[in-house]
């Protein structure tokens, strides 16, 4: 991964804002984050875990343990 770019940030965040800025969109994003954190905890793509945790913390306002 080059530099400190966030691999989870879409190239054009506004493209999905109409979906993700809704309660259903936020719930869906949290479900996806939880599933991906579970995969990272089992050894799959561990480099993404800190980014996933930060995004989940941003959405929930609650610290998220990162595997």
Chimera marker file (.cmm) of the C-alpha trace (Angstrom):
<marker_set name="trace">
<marker id="1" x="0.000" y="0.000" z="0.000" r="1" g="1" b="0" radius="0.5"/>
<marker id="2" x="1.587" y="3.254" z="-1.087" r="1" g="1" b="0" radius="0.5"/>
<marker id="3" x="1.552" y="6.223" z="1.248" r="1" g="1" b="0" radius="0.5"/>
<marker id="4" x="-1.065" y="6.696" z="3.917" r="1" g="1" b="0" radius="0.5"/>
<marker id="5" x="-4.102" y="6.713" z="1.648" r="1" g="1" b="0" radius="0.5"/>
<marker id="6" x="-7.186" y="5.150" z="3.171" r="1" g="1" b="0" radius="0.5"/>
<marker id="7" x="-8.016" y="2.061" z="1.079" r="1" g="1" b="0" radius="0.5"/>
<marker id="8" x="-11.633" y="2.212" z="2.250" r="1" g="1" b="0" radius="0.5"/>
<marker id="9" x="-12.324" y="5.731" z="1.030" r="1" g="1" b="0" radius="0.5"/>
<marker id="10" x="-14.207" y="5.794" z="-2.272" r="1" g="1" b="0" radius="0.5"/>
<marker id="11" x="-12.611" y="7.856" z="-5.019" r="1" g="1" b="0" radius="0.5"/>
<marker id="12" x="-15.825" y="9.898" z="-5.170" r="1" g="1" b="0" radius="0.5"/>
<marker id="13" x="-17.639" y="9.767" z="-1.774" r="1" g="1" b="0" radius="0.5"/>
<marker id="14" x="-20.572" y="11.804" z="-3.108" r="1" g="1" b="0" radius="0.5"/>
<marker id="15" x="-21.361" y="8.986" z="-5.535" r="1" g="1" b="0" radius="0.5"/>
<marker id="16" x="-22.774" y="6.849" z="-2.698" r="1" g="1" b="0" radius="0.5"/>
<marker id="17" x="-23.876" y="9.573" z="-0.262" r="1" g="1" b="0" radius="0.5"/>
<marker id="18" x="-27.549" y="9.307" z="-1.205" r="1" g="1" b="0" radius="0.5"/>
<marker id="19" x="-27.486" y="5.682" z="-0.024" r="1" g="1" b="0" radius="0.5"/>
<marker id="20" x="-24.941" y="5.675" z="2.799" r="1" g="1" b="0" radius="0.5"/>
<marker id="21" x="-26.289" y="8.821" z="4.466" r="1" g="1" b="0" radius="0.5"/>
<marker id="22" x="-29.541" y="7.050" z="5.360" r="1" g="1" b="0" radius="0.5"/>
<marker id="23" x="-30.226" y="4.913" z="8.452" r="1" g="1" b="0" radius="0.5"/>
<marker id="24" x="-30.484" y="1.804" z="6.259" r="1" g="1" b="0" radius="0.5"/>
<marker id="25" x="-27.235" y="2.687" z="4.491" r="1" g="1" b="0" radius="0.5"/>
<marker id="26" x="-25.388" y="3.182" z="7.772" r="1" g="1" b="0" radius="0.5"/>
<marker id="27" x="-26.724" y="-0.119" z="9.097" r="1" g="1" b="0" radius="0.5"/>
<marker id="28" x="-25.615" y="-1.884" z="5.941" r="1" g="1" b="0" radius="0.5"/>
<marker id="29" x="-22.178" y="-0.320" z="6.159" r="1" g="1" b="0" radius="0.5"/>
<marker id="30" x="-21.829" y="-1.406" z="9.804" r="1" g="1" b="0" radius="0.5"/>
<marker id="31" x="-22.843" y="-4.973" z="8.918" r="1" g="1" b="0" radius="0.5"/>
<marker id="32" x="-20.252" y="-5.055" z="6.139" r="1" g="1" b="0" radius="0.5"/>
<marker id="33" x="-17.598" y="-3.605" z="8.455" r="1" g="1" b="0" radius="0.5"/>
<marker id="34" x="-18.383" y="-6.217" z="11.115" r="1" g="1" b="0" radius="0.5"/>
<marker id="35" x="-18.072" y="-9.020" z="8.580" r="1" g="1" b="0" radius="0.5"/>
<marker id="36" x="-14.790" y="-7.667" z="7.242" r="1" g="1" b="0" radius="0.5"/>
<marker id="37" x="-13.395" y="-7.216" z="10.773" r="1" g="1" b="0" radius="0.5"/>
<marker id="38" x="-14.291" y="-10.828" z="11.464" r="1" g="1" b="0" radius="0.5"/>
<marker id="39" x="-12.368" y="-11.922" z="8.355" r="1" g="1" b="0" radius="0.5"/>
<marker id="40" x="-9.393" y="-9.779" z="9.423" r="1" g="1" b="0" radius="0.5"/>
<marker id="41" x="-9.509" y="-11.387" z="12.866" r="1" g="1" b="0" radius="0.5"/>
<marker id="42" x="-9.157" y="-14.786" z="11.195" r="1" g="1" b="0" radius="0.5"/>
<marker id="43" x="-6.073" y="-13.665" z="9.288" r="1" g="1" b="0" radius="0.5"/>
<marker id="44" x="-7.619" y="-12.404" z="6.054" r="1" g="1" b="0" radius="0.5"/>
<marker id="45" x="-6.363" y="-8.972" z="4.973" r="1" g="1" b="0" radius="0.5"/>
<marker id="46" x="-5.040" y="-7.960" z="8.417" r="1" g="1" b="0" radius="0.5"/>
<marker id="47" x="-3.696" y="-4.713" z="6.918" r="1" g="1" b="0" radius="0.5"/>
<marker id="48" x="-7.285" y="-3.488" z="6.498" r="1" g="1" b="0" radius="0.5"/>
<marker id="49" x="-8.250" y="-4.030" z="10.155" r="1" g="1" b="0" radius="0.5"/>
<marker id="50" x="-7.135" y="-0.603" z="11.437" r="1" g="1" b="0" radius="0.5"/>
<marker id="51" x="-8.974" y="1.171" z="8.616" r="1" g="1" b="0" radius="0.5"/>
<marker id="52" x="-12.120" y="-0.889" z="9.201" r="1" g="1" b="0" radius="0.5"/>
<marker id="53" x="-11.971" y="-0.183" z="12.930" r="1" g="1" b="0" radius="0.5"/>
<marker id="54" x="-11.556" y="3.568" z="12.406" r="1" g="1" b="0" radius="0.5"/>
<marker id="55" x="-14.526" y="3.661" z="10.040" r="1" g="1" b="0" radius="0.5"/>
<marker id="56" x="-16.690" y="1.697" z="12.477" r="1" g="1" b="0" radius="0.5"/>
<marker id="57" x="-15.658" y="4.042" z="15.308" r="1" g="1" b="0" radius="0.5"/>
<marker id="58" x="-16.510" y="7.028" z="13.122" r="1" g="1" b="0" radius="0.5"/>
<marker id="59" x="-19.999" y="5.659" z="12.430" r="1" g="1" b="0" radius="0.5"/>
<marker id="60" x="-20.785" y="4.518" z="15.970" r="1" g="1" b="0" radius="0.5"/>
<marker id="61" x="-18.804" y="6.889" z="18.158" r="1" g="1" b="0" radius="0.5"/>
<marker id="62" x="-17.666" y="3.831" z="20.109" r="1" g="1" b="0" radius="0.5"/>
<marker id="63" x="-14.134" y="2.420" z="20.282" r="1" g="1" b="0" radius="0.5"/>
<marker id="64" x="-13.853" y="-0.768" z="18.247" r="1" g="1" b="0" radius="0.5"/>
<marker id="65" x="-11.388" y="-3.504" z="19.198" r="1" g="1" b="0" radius="0.5"/>
<marker id="66" x="-9.219" y="-4.312" z="16.192" r="1" g="1" b="0" radius="0.5"/>
<marker id="67" x="-7.922" y="-7.854" z="15.749" r="1" g="1" b="0" radius="0.5"/>
<link id1="1" id2="2" r="1" g="1" b="0" radius="0.2"/>
<link id1="2" id2="3" r="1" g="1" b="0" radius="0.2"/>
<link id1="3" id2="4" r="1" g="1" b="0" radius="0.2"/>
<link id1="4" id2="5" r="1" g="1" b="0" radius="0.2"/>
<link id1="5" id2="6" r="1" g="1" b="0" radius="0.2"/>
<link id1="6" id2="7" r="1" g="1" b="0" radius="0.2"/>
<link id1="7" id2="8" r="1" g="1" b="0" radius="0.2"/>
<link id1="8" id2="9" r="1" g="1" b="0" radius="0.2"/>
<link id1="9" id2="10" r="1" g="1" b="0" radius="0.2"/>
<link id1="10" id2="11" r="1" g="1" b="0" radius="0.2"/>
<link id1="11" id2="12" r="1" g="1" b="0" radius="0.2"/>
<link id1="12" id2="13" r="1" g="1" b="0" radius="0.2"/>
<link id1="13" id2="14" r="1" g="1" b="0" radius="0.2"/>
<link id1="14" id2="15" r="1" g="1" b="0" radius="0.2"/>
<link id1="15" id2="16" r="1" g="1" b="0" radius="0.2"/>
<link id1="16" id2="17" r="1" g="1" b="0" radius="0.2"/>
<link id1="17" id2="18" r="1" g="1" b="0" radius="0.2"/>
<link id1="18" id2="19" r="1" g="1" b="0" radius="0.2"/>
<link id1="19" id2="20" r="1" g="1" b="0" radius="0.2"/>
<link id1="20" id2="21" r="1" g="1" b="0" radius="0.2"/>
<link id1="21" id2="22" r="1" g="1" b="0" radius="0.2"/>
<link id1="22" id2="23" r="1" g="1" b="0" radius="0.2"/>
<link id1="23" id2="24" r="1" g="1" b="0" radius="0.2"/>
<link id1="24" id2="25" r="1" g="1" b="0" radius="0.2"/>
<link id1="25" id2="26" r="1" g="1" b="0" radius="0.2"/>
<link id1="26" id2="27" r="1" g="1" b="0" radius="0.2"/>
<link id1="27" id2="28" r="1" g="1" b="0" radius="0.2"/>
<link id1="28" id2="29" r="1" g="1" b="0" radius="0.2"/>
<link id1="29" id2="30" r="1" g="1" b="0" radius="0.2"/>
<link id1="30" id2="31" r="1" g="1" b="0" radius="0.2"/>
<link id1="31" id2="32" r="1" g="1" b="0" radius="0.2"/>
<link id1="32" id2="33" r="1" g="1" b="0" radius="0.2"/>
<link id1="33" id2="34" r="1" g="1" b="0" radius="0.2"/>
<link id1="34" id2="35" r="1" g="1" b="0" radius="0.2"/>
<link id1="35" id2="36" r="1" g="1" b="0" radius="0.2"/>
<link id1="36" id2="37" r="1" g="1" b="0" radius="0.2"/>
<link id1="37" id2="38" r="1" g="1" b="0" radius="0.2"/>
<link id1="38" id2="39" r="1" g="1" b="0" radius="0.2"/>
<link id1="39" id2="40" r="1" g="1" b="0" radius="0.2"/>
<link id1="40" id2="41" r="1" g="1" b="0" radius="0.2"/>
<link id1="41" id2="42" r="1" g="1" b="0" radius="0.2"/>
<link id1="42" id2="43" r="1" g="1" b="0" radius="0.2"/>
<link id1="43" id2="44" r="1" g="1" b="0" radius="0.2"/>
<link id1="44" id2="45" r="1" g="1" b="0" radius="0.2"/>
<link id1="45" id2="46" r="1" g="1" b="0" radius="0.2"/>
<link id1="46" id2="47" r="1" g="1" b="0" radius="0.2"/>
<link id1="47" id2="48" r="1" g="1" b="0" radius="0.2"/>
<link id1="48" id2="49" r="1" g="1" b="0" radius="0.2"/>
<link id1="49" id2="50" r="1" g="1" b="0" radius="0.2"/>
<link id1="50" id2="51" r="1" g="1" b="0" radius="0.2"/>
<link id1="51" id2="52" r="1" g="1" b="0" radius="0.2"/>
<link id1="52" id2="53" r="1" g="1" b="0" radius="0.2"/>
<link id1="53" id2="54" r="1" g="1" b="0" radius="0.2"/>
<link id1="54" id2="55" r="1" g="1" b="0" radius="0.2"/>
<link id1="55" id2="56" r="1" g="1" b="0" radius="0.2"/>
<link id1="56" id2="57" r="1" g="1" b="0" radius="0.2"/>
<link id1="57" id2="58" r="1" g="1" b="0" radius="0.2"/>
<link id1="58" id2="59" r="1" g="1" b="0" radius="0.2"/>
<link id1="59" id2="60" r="1" g="1" b="0" radius="0.2"/>
<link id1="60" id2="61" r="1" g="1" b="0" radius="0.2"/>
<link id1="61" id2="62" r="1" g="1" b="0" radius="0.2"/>
<link id1="62" id2="63" r="1" g="1" b="0" radius="0.2"/>
<link id1="63" id2="64" r="1" g="1" b="0" radius="0.2"/>
<link id1="64" id2="65" r="1" g="1" b="0" radius="0.2"/>
<link id1="65" id2="66" r="1" g="1" b="0" radius="0.2"/>
<link id1="66" id2="67" r="1" g="1" b="0" radius="0.2"/>
</marker_set>
